[in-house]
Amino acid sequence: MTREKIYLFDTTLRDGQQTPGIDFSVEDKIAIASMLDDFGLDYVEGGYPGANPTDSAFFSEKRTTRARFVAFGMTKRAGISASNDPGLAALLQAESDAICFVAKSWDYHVKVALGCTNEENLESIAESVKTAVAAGKEAMVDCEHFFDGYKANPAYAIACAKTAYDSGARWVVLCDTNGGTQPPEIRAIVEALIAAGVPGHCLGIHAHNDTGQAVANSLAAVEAGVRQIQGTLNGIGERCGNANLVTLIPTLALKETYSHRFETAIDSERLTNLTRLSHAFDELLNRSPDHQMPYVGASAFATKAGIHASALLKDPRTYEHVTPDSVGNFRKVMVSDQGGKANFINALKRRGIEVGKDDPKLDRLIALVKEREASGYAYEGADASFELLARRTLGTIPEFFSIEGFRVMVERRFDSHGRVKIVSEAVVKIVIEGQTIMSVAEGDGPVNALDLALRKDFGKYQHEIDDLVLADFKVRILNGGTEAITRVLIESTDSDGVRWWTVGVSENIIDASFQALVDSVIYKLMKNRQLAGKIAAE
């Protein structure tokens, strides 16, 4: 039996950016797009070029190699030709493979929000799609408020969808924008649209989670015939979020009711990277992963009850609906750590590190990682620190330098005009081949001063780290009080365009920062010698 393909469309960088408290920088977007592209999704929607400087800069070049790179924006305005619409021009000029137009499909919104006639809205849809196709772009249309619009005026909602399809849109995406439509309604309305002449293989679903049913609504739409699913990593999005691709993807791949009928771009090998992707994304957002998230949460394959634990040890299938390693997760109650070993071996292999499953050094590494994670370290979002730890434990790495010590001073004083002035100064002593080098630097805050002092004079290695740039710095307090444990995550990059993440943990924020800074420098020196960074350089 030939399986039909379900196309996976990620809108983390566009609709996910509507999440309260989330504001992606250009660097964030580049890193996330790379993560999504490496994972293997079909489409990555990057944002709204022309709407803000960040998205315009992000679309100055193509940011994916495998996935179709998608620009989002409005259809042309009513009363203006497609060739004279500045918003449409920005979309056409963006370095994207496809354009996703958002179009009103509820006549109430056409009247109130757009202030034009129903016919003018249909013309805007048609002309925008034709213009994009003529420019060599794959065109798709998000029919905003489609399900509410259908319930209010079925004929007009269908007319919007048919106009997009008839004009050449590859995908007509049905949006449950308010997130209140129920699964049976989704299914019935999709079936009605297909019966009206828009084929399912050109339909997509974009569900919001306001009743907690975005995943269920997406699957109901698939059952009814749609073949593209839009969603976000970890379900982020405005209000209650979007359909969670981290839940949808393994459900489609591992549940026979779907897997025997459908396939996606995420094969079984790629699926084992799902937990790492989910957790790394949360780390980038500087938030703790949801322990109870399906498939990838720390508690997804954990059991506490004695009777359950006993049964689980006899046969994991008694309390597991899928195997943890199928999604790259771990079982918390185990007789042996074979499942854990398999994941570690896979993670090491991806970094070019070969180790046998019976090697006692592997057991030592697993124990060390678990011990360090219990104390606050998190390696899902700090690949470089994990690789350095692994290489130190399984073998050796060159001792480029050693740290003799550091001192940081922060002074608050008033200048001659009576204005408050904060001065941060750091002193770092490093030893290279027996020679002690002491460097002093002032910076914008103690961490910046420490970074500048650390890298001010690296002796014979100085030219190797001149292009090292700290791209981001995130701090998380792991428990309460002024004596709290602090985790610092640092993102670094260099002139090759490679990015890596390092982590430090301490009761002292400066010490945690210094750990991450030192790891970043060592990783850079290792990378320069092709001794590390094989994943990042792929």
C-alpha positions as CSV (number, residue, x, y, z in Angstrom):
1,M,0.0,0.0,0.0
2,T,1.4,3.4,-1.0
3,R,1.3,5.8,1.8
4,E,0.3,9.5,1.3
5,K,2.7,12.2,2.4
6,I,1.8,14.6,5.1
7,Y,3.8,17.8,4.7
8,L,5.1,19.5,7.9
9,F,5.1,23.3,8.0
10,D,6.8,25.0,10.9
11,T,5.7,28.5,11.9
12,T,7.7,28.8,15.1
13,L,9.6,31.8,13.8
14,R,6.4,33.6,12.6
15,D,3.3,32.6,14.6
16,G,5.4,31.3,17.5
17,Q,6.9,34.8,17.9
18,Q,3.5,36.0,19.0
19,T,4.0,34.2,22.2
20,P,4.0,36.6,25.2
21,G,7.6,37.1,26.5
22,I,9.2,35.7,23.3
23,D,11.1,38.1,21.0
24,F,13.5,36.5,18.6
25,S,16.7,38.3,17.5
26,V,18.1,37.7,14.0
27,E,20.7,35.4,15.6
28,D,18.0,33.5,17.4
29,K,16.1,33.0,14.1
30,I,19.2,31.9,12.3
31,A,19.9,29.3,15.0
32,I,16.3,28.0,15.1
33,A,15.9,27.8,11.3
34,S,19.1,25.7,11.2
35,M,17.7,23.4,13.9
36,L,14.4,23.0,12.0
37,D,16.2,22.5,8.7
38,D,18.6,19.9,10.2
39,F,15.6,18.0,11.7
40,G,14.1,17.6,8.3
41,L,10.8,19.6,8.1
42,D,9.3,20.4,4.7
43,Y,8.6,24.1,5.3
44,V,10.1,26.7,7.6
45,E,8.2,30.0,7.8
46,G,10.6,32.7,8.9
47,G,8.5,35.7,9.5
48,Y,7.0,38.8,7.9
49,P,9.6,40.6,5.7
50,G,9.0,44.4,5.6
51,A,7.0,44.4,8.8
52,N,10.0,44.9,11.1
53,P,13.8,45.3,10.8
54,T,14.5,41.8,12.3
55,D,12.4,39.9,9.8
56,S,13.7,42.1,6.9
57,A,17.3,41.3,7.9
58,F,16.5,37.6,8.3
59,F,15.1,37.4,4.8
60,S,18.2,39.1,3.3
61,E,19.4,35.6,2.5
62,K,18.0,32.1,2.4
63,R,18.3,30.4,5.8
64,T,17.6,26.8,5.0
65,T,19.2,24.2,2.8
66,R,16.6,21.3,2.8
67,A,13.4,22.9,3.9
68,R,11.4,25.3,1.7
69,F,12.0,28.8,3.2
70,V,8.7,30.7,3.5
71,A,7.9,34.4,3.8
72,F,4.6,35.5,5.3
73,G,2.6,38.6,4.5
74,M,-0.7,40.1,3.6
75,T,-2.4,39.8,0.2
76,K,-2.3,43.1,-1.8
77,R,-4.5,45.8,-0.5
78,A,-7.9,46.5,-2.1
79,G,-7.8,49.4,-4.6
80,I,-4.1,49.0,-5.3
81,S,-2.7,47.0,-8.1
82,A,-0.3,44.1,-7.3
83,S,2.6,45.9,-9.0
84,N,2.1,49.0,-6.8
85,D,1.6,47.3,-3.4
86,P,4.7,47.9,-1.2
87,G,3.9,45.0,1.1
88,L,3.7,42.6,-1.8
89,A,6.9,43.9,-3.2
90,A,8.7,43.2,0.1
91,L,7.5,39.6,-0.1
92,L,8.6,39.2,-3.7
93,Q,12.1,40.6,-2.9
94,A,12.6,38.3,0.2
95,E,15.1,35.5,-0.3
96,S,12.5,32.8,0.1
97,D,11.3,29.8,-1.8
98,A,7.6,30.4,-1.0
99,I,5.2,33.0,0.1
100,C,2.3,32.4,2.5
101,F,-0.4,35.0,2.1
102,V,-2.8,35.6,4.9
103,A,-6.3,36.4,3.6
104,K,-9.6,37.1,5.3
105,S,-12.2,34.3,4.7
106,W,-14.9,35.5,7.1
107,D,-17.1,38.2,5.5
108,Y,-17.5,39.9,8.9
109,H,-13.7,40.5,9.0
110,V,-13.6,41.6,5.4
111,K,-16.1,44.4,6.2
112,V,-14.8,45.4,9.6
113,A,-11.0,44.8,9.3
114,L,-10.3,45.4,5.6
115,G,-13.2,47.8,4.9
116,C,-13.6,46.5,1.4
117,T,-16.2,44.5,-0.5
118,N,-16.3,40.7,-0.6
119,E,-15.5,40.8,-4.3
120,E,-12.5,43.1,-3.7
121,N,-11.1,40.7,-1.1
122,L,-11.4,37.8,-3.6
123,E,-9.6,39.9,-6.3
124,S,-6.8,40.6,-3.8
125,I,-6.4,36.9,-3.1
126,A,-6.3,36.0,-6.8
127,E,-3.9,38.7,-7.9
128,S,-1.5,38.1,-5.0
129,V,-1.3,34.4,-5.8
130,K,-0.8,35.0,-9.5
131,T,1.9,37.6,-8.9
132,A,3.8,35.3,-6.6
133,V,3.6,32.3,-9.0
134,A,4.7,34.5,-11.9
135,A,7.7,35.5,-9.8
136,G,8.7,31.9,-9.4
137,K,7.6,31.5,-5.8
138,E,5.5,28.7,-4.5
139,A,2.3,30.3,-3.3
140,M,0.1,29.4,-0.4
141,V,-2.8,31.2,1.3
142,D,-3.7,31.1,5.0
143,C,-7.5,31.5,5.1
144,E,-7.8,33.3,8.4
145,H,-10.8,32.6,10.6
146,F,-11.9,30.0,8.0
147,F,-13.9,27.8,10.3
148,D,-15.7,30.7,12.0
149,G,-16.2,32.3,8.6
150,Y,-17.7,29.0,7.2
151,K,-20.1,28.8,10.1
152,A,-21.2,32.4,9.4
153,N,-21.3,32.3,5.6
154,P,-20.3,28.9,4.1
155,A,-20.5,30.1,0.5
156,Y,-18.1,33.0,1.0
157,A,-15.5,31.0,3.0
158,I,-15.5,28.4,0.2
159,A,-15.2,31.1,-2.4
160,C,-12.1,32.4,-0.7
161,A,-10.5,29.0,-0.6
162,K,-11.5,28.2,-4.2
163,T,-10.2,31.5,-5.5
164,A,-6.8,30.8,-3.9
165,Y,-6.7,27.3,-5.4
166,D,-8.0,28.3,-8.8
167,S,-5.4,31.1,-9.0
168,G,-2.5,28.7,-8.6
169,A,-1.9,28.3,-4.8
170,R,0.0,25.1,-4.0
171,W,-1.6,25.1,-0.6
172,V,-4.8,26.5,0.8
173,V,-4.4,26.5,4.6
174,L,-7.5,26.5,6.8
175,C,-7.0,28.5,9.9
176,D,-8.8,28.0,13.2
177,T,-7.6,31.4,14.2
178,N,-9.6,31.7,17.4
179,G,-8.9,28.1,18.4
180,G,-12.5,27.4,19.4
181,T,-13.6,25.0,16.7
182,Q,-14.2,21.4,17.8
183,P,-12.7,18.3,16.1
184,P,-16.1,17.0,14.6
185,E,-16.7,20.5,13.2
186,I,-13.2,20.6,11.7
187,R,-13.8,17.3,10.0
188,A,-17.2,18.1,8.6
189,I,-16.2,21.5,7.3
190,V,-13.0,20.2,5.6
191,E,-15.1,17.4,3.9
192,A,-17.6,20.0,2.7
193,L,-14.8,22.1,1.2
194,I,-13.3,19.1,-0.6
195,A,-16.7,18.2,-1.9
196,A,-17.0,21.8,-3.2
197,G,-13.9,21.4,-5.4
198,V,-10.7,22.1,-3.5
199,P,-8.7,18.8,-3.3
200,G,-7.3,17.6,0.0
201,H,-3.8,17.2,-1.4
202,C,-3.8,21.0,-1.7
203,L,-5.2,21.7,1.8
204,G,-3.5,22.5,5.0
205,I,-4.6,23.0,8.7
206,H,-3.4,25.7,11.0
207,A,-4.9,25.1,14.5
208,H,-4.7,27.2,17.6
209,N,-4.9,25.7,21.1
210,D,-7.5,27.8,22.9
211,T,-9.5,24.7,23.9
212,G,-6.5,22.5,24.2
213,Q,-7.4,20.7,21.0
214,A,-5.0,22.0,18.4
215,V,-3.3,18.6,17.9
216,A,-6.7,16.8,17.9
217,N,-8.1,19.4,15.4
218,S,-5.0,18.9,13.1
219,L,-5.5,15.1,13.1
220,A,-9.2,15.5,12.5
221,A,-8.3,17.6,9.4
222,V,-5.9,15.0,8.2
223,E,-8.6,12.3,8.6
224,A,-10.9,14.5,6.5
225,G,-8.3,14.9,3.7
226,V,-5.8,17.8,4.3
227,R,-2.2,16.9,3.6
228,Q,-0.3,19.8,5.2
229,I,-0.1,20.5,9.0
230,Q,1.1,23.8,10.3
231,G,2.4,24.1,13.9
232,T,5.2,25.2,16.1
233,L,8.0,23.7,18.3
234,N,6.7,22.8,21.7
235,G,3.3,24.4,20.8
236,I,4.4,28.0,21.3
237,G,2.2,30.8,19.9
238,E,-0.1,33.6,20.9
239,R,-2.6,33.1,23.7
240,C,-2.7,29.3,24.3
241,G,-0.3,28.5,21.5
242,N,-0.4,26.5,18.2
243,A,-0.6,22.9,17.3
244,N,2.5,21.2,18.8
245,L,4.6,19.6,16.1
246,V,6.6,17.8,18.8
247,T,3.5,15.9,19.6
248,L,2.0,15.6,16.1
249,I,5.2,14.2,14.4
250,P,5.7,11.1,16.6
251,T,1.9,10.5,16.6
252,L,1.9,10.4,12.8
253,A,5.0,8.3,12.8
254,L,4.5,5.8,15.6
255,K,0.7,5.3,15.8
256,E,-0.5,2.7,13.4
257,T,-3.8,4.3,12.7
258,Y,-1.8,7.0,10.9
259,S,1.6,5.4,10.1
260,H,0.1,2.7,7.9
261,R,-1.7,5.4,5.8
262,F,0.7,8.4,5.9
263,E,4.4,9.2,5.9
264,T,6.3,12.4,6.7
265,A,9.8,13.7,6.0
266,I,10.8,12.6,9.6
267,D,11.9,9.0,9.3
268,S,12.7,6.8,12.3
269,E,16.3,7.9,12.5
270,R,15.4,11.6,12.5
271,L,12.7,11.0,15.1
272,T,15.3,10.0,17.6
273,N,16.5,13.6,17.6
274,L,13.0,14.9,18.7
275,T,13.7,15.1,22.4
276,R,17.0,16.9,21.9
277,L,15.4,19.4,19.5
278,S,12.5,20.1,21.9
279,H,14.8,20.6,24.9
280,A,17.4,22.6,22.9
281,F,14.7,25.0,21.8
282,D,13.5,25.5,25.3
283,E,17.1,26.2,26.4
284,L,17.4,28.8,23.6
285,L,14.2,30.4,25.0
286,N,15.8,30.4,28.4
287,R,13.0,28.4,30.0
288,S,12.7,25.0,31.6
289,P,11.3,22.2,29.4
290,D,7.8,20.9,30.3
291,H,8.4,17.7,32.2
292,Q,5.0,16.4,31.3
293,M,5.1,17.1,27.6
294,P,4.1,14.0,25.6
295,Y,6.9,11.9,24.1
296,V,9.8,14.3,25.0
297,G,9.1,15.4,28.6
298,A,11.4,14.2,31.4
299,S,8.3,12.5,33.0
300,A,7.0,11.0,29.7
301,F,8.6,7.6,30.4
302,A,8.9,7.9,34.2
303,T,6.9,6.0,36.8
304,K,6.6,6.5,40.5
305,A,3.9,4.1,41.7
306,G,5.4,0.9,43.1
307,I,3.0,-1.5,41.3
308,H,3.6,0.3,38.0
309,A,7.3,0.3,38.5
310,S,7.3,-3.4,39.2
311,A,5.3,-4.2,36.0
312,L,7.5,-1.8,34.0
313,L,10.6,-3.6,35.0
314,K,9.2,-6.9,34.0
315,D,8.0,-5.6,30.6
316,P,8.2,-1.9,29.6
317,R,5.2,-2.3,27.3
318,T,3.0,-2.6,30.3
319,Y,3.1,1.2,30.9
320,E,4.7,2.6,27.7
321,H,2.7,3.4,24.6
322,V,5.9,3.8,22.5
323,T,9.6,3.0,23.3
324,P,11.5,6.0,24.8
325,D,14.4,5.7,22.4
326,S,12.2,6.0,19.4
327,V,11.9,9.7,20.2
328,G,15.3,10.1,21.8
329,N,14.0,10.0,25.4
330,F,14.9,7.9,28.4
331,R,13.1,5.5,30.7
332,K,13.3,6.5,34.3
333,V,12.8,3.1,35.9
334,M,15.2,0.5,34.4
335,V,16.9,-2.7,35.3
336,S,19.8,-1.8,33.1
337,D,20.8,1.4,31.4
338,Q,20.9,-0.2,27.9
339,G,18.3,2.3,26.6
340,G,20.3,5.2,28.0
341,K,23.5,3.8,26.5
342,A,22.0,3.5,23.0
343,N,21.0,7.2,23.1
344,F,24.5,8.2,24.4
345,I,26.2,6.1,21.8
346,N,24.1,7.7,19.1
347,A,24.8,11.2,20.4
348,L,28.5,10.6,20.5
349,K,28.5,9.0,17.0
350,R,27.0,12.1,15.6
351,R,29.9,14.0,17.0
352,G,32.4,11.6,15.4
353,I,33.2,9.9,18.7
354,E,33.2,6.1,18.6
355,V,32.8,4.2,21.8
356,G,31.8,0.6,22.5
357,K,28.7,-0.1,24.6
358,D,30.7,-2.2,27.0
359,D,33.4,0.4,27.5
360,P,33.6,1.4,31.2
361,K,34.4,4.9,30.1
362,L,30.9,5.2,28.6
363,D,29.4,4.2,32.0
364,R,31.6,6.8,33.6
365,L,30.3,9.5,31.1
366,I,26.7,8.6,31.6
367,A,27.1,8.7,35.4
368,L,28.9,12.0,35.2
369,V,26.3,13.6,32.9
370,K,23.4,12.5,35.2
371,E,25.3,13.8,38.3
372,R,26.0,17.1,36.6
373,E,22.4,17.5,35.3
374,A,21.2,16.8,38.9
375,S,23.3,19.7,40.0
376,G,21.8,22.1,37.4
377,Y,23.7,21.5,34.1
378,A,21.6,21.1,31.0
379,Y,23.4,19.7,27.9
380,E,20.5,19.6,25.4
381,G,21.1,23.2,24.8
382,A,24.9,23.2,25.3
383,D,26.3,20.9,22.6
384,A,29.8,22.2,22.8
385,S,30.1,21.7,26.6
386,F,28.7,18.2,26.2
387,E,31.2,17.4,23.5
388,L,34.1,18.7,25.6
389,L,32.9,16.7,28.7
390,A,32.6,13.5,26.5
391,R,36.0,13.9,25.0
392,R,37.7,14.5,28.4
393,T,36.0,11.5,29.9
394,L,36.4,9.1,27.0
395,G,39.9,10.2,26.1
396,T,41.9,13.4,26.3
397,I,41.9,16.9,24.9
398,P,44.9,19.2,24.5
399,E,45.7,21.4,27.5
400,F,45.9,24.7,25.6
401,F,46.0,26.7,28.8
402,S,45.1,26.6,32.5
403,I,43.4,29.2,34.7
404,E,45.4,30.4,37.7
405,G,42.5,32.6,38.9
406,F,40.3,35.6,38.2
407,R,39.0,38.6,40.1
408,V,36.0,40.8,39.3
409,M,35.3,44.3,40.8
410,V,32.1,46.3,40.4
411,E,32.1,49.8,41.6
412,R,29.1,52.2,41.8
413,R,30.2,55.9,42.0
414,F,29.2,59.4,40.9
415,D,31.0,61.2,38.2
416,S,31.9,65.0,38.2
417,H,28.4,65.8,37.1
418,G,26.7,63.9,39.9
419,R,25.5,61.1,37.6
420,V,25.7,57.5,38.7
421,K,28.4,55.5,37.0
422,I,28.9,51.7,37.3
423,V,32.4,50.5,36.6
424,S,33.2,46.8,36.1
425,E,36.8,45.6,36.0
426,A,38.1,42.0,35.7
427,V,41.6,40.5,36.1
428,V,42.3,37.1,34.7
429,K,45.5,35.0,35.1
430,I,46.1,32.2,32.6
431,V,49.1,29.9,32.1
432,I,50.3,28.9,28.6
433,E,53.3,26.6,28.4
434,G,54.5,27.6,31.8
435,Q,54.1,31.3,31.2
436,T,51.6,33.3,33.4
437,I,49.8,36.0,31.5
438,M,47.7,38.5,33.5
439,S,45.1,40.6,31.7
440,V,42.9,43.5,33.0
441,A,39.9,44.8,31.2
442,E,36.8,47.1,31.9
443,G,33.5,46.2,30.4
444,D,29.8,46.8,30.3
445,G,29.0,44.7,33.3
446,P,31.1,42.1,35.2
447,V,30.6,39.3,32.6
448,N,31.6,41.5,29.7
449,A,34.7,42.6,31.6
450,L,35.6,39.0,32.4
451,D,35.2,38.0,28.8
452,L,37.3,40.9,27.6
453,A,40.0,40.1,30.1
454,L,40.0,36.4,29.4
455,R,40.5,36.9,25.7
456,K,42.7,40.0,25.8
457,D,46.0,38.1,25.7
458,F,46.1,34.4,24.8
459,G,49.7,34.3,23.8
460,K,50.4,32.1,20.8
461,Y,46.6,31.3,20.5
462,Q,45.5,35.0,20.3
463,H,45.2,35.0,16.5
464,E,43.0,31.9,16.7
465,I,40.3,33.5,18.8
466,D,40.2,37.0,17.3
467,D,37.1,36.0,15.3
468,L,35.3,34.5,18.4
469,V,32.1,36.4,19.1
470,L,29.7,35.9,22.0
471,A,26.3,36.0,20.2
472,D,24.0,35.5,23.2
473,F,24.1,35.2,27.0
474,K,21.2,33.7,29.0
475,V,20.9,33.3,32.8
476,R,18.5,31.0,34.6
477,I,18.0,30.9,38.4
478,L,17.4,27.2,39.3
479,N,16.1,27.7,42.8
480,G,15.0,30.6,45.0
481,G,16.8,33.0,47.3
482,T,20.0,35.0,47.0
483,E,22.1,31.9,47.4
484,A,20.3,30.3,44.3
485,I,22.1,28.0,41.9
486,T,22.6,29.8,38.6
487,R,22.9,28.3,35.1
488,V,24.5,30.4,32.4
489,L,24.2,29.5,28.7
490,I,26.4,31.2,26.2
491,E,26.1,31.1,22.4
492,S,29.3,31.8,20.4
493,T,30.1,32.1,16.8
494,D,33.1,32.8,14.5
495,S,34.0,33.9,11.1
496,D,33.0,30.5,9.6
497,G,29.4,31.2,10.7
498,V,29.4,28.1,13.0
499,R,27.5,28.5,16.3
500,W,28.0,26.6,19.5
501,W,26.6,26.7,23.0
502,T,28.4,26.2,26.3
503,V,27.0,26.0,29.9
504,G,28.2,26.8,33.4
505,V,26.6,26.3,36.8
506,S,27.5,27.7,40.1
507,E,26.1,29.4,43.2
508,N,27.9,32.5,41.9
509,I,26.7,33.9,38.6
510,I,30.2,35.2,37.7
511,D,31.8,31.8,38.2
512,A,29.0,30.1,36.2
513,S,29.6,32.6,33.4
514,F,33.4,32.0,33.5
515,Q,32.9,28.3,33.2
516,A,30.9,28.8,30.0
517,L,33.3,31.3,28.6
518,V,36.3,29.0,29.1
519,D,34.4,26.1,27.5
520,S,33.7,28.4,24.5
521,V,37.3,29.2,24.0
522,I,38.5,25.6,24.4
523,Y,35.8,24.5,21.9
524,K,37.0,27.2,19.4
525,L,40.6,26.0,19.7
526,M,39.5,22.4,19.3
527,K,37.3,23.3,16.3
528,N,40.2,25.1,14.6
529,R,42.1,21.8,14.7
530,Q,39.2,19.7,13.4
531,L,39.1,18.0,16.8
532,A,35.5,19.0,17.6
533,G,32.4,20.5,16.1
534,K,31.7,17.9,13.4
535,I,27.9,18.4,13.8
536,A,28.1,22.2,13.6
537,A,30.3,22.0,10.6
538,E,28.1,19.6,8.6
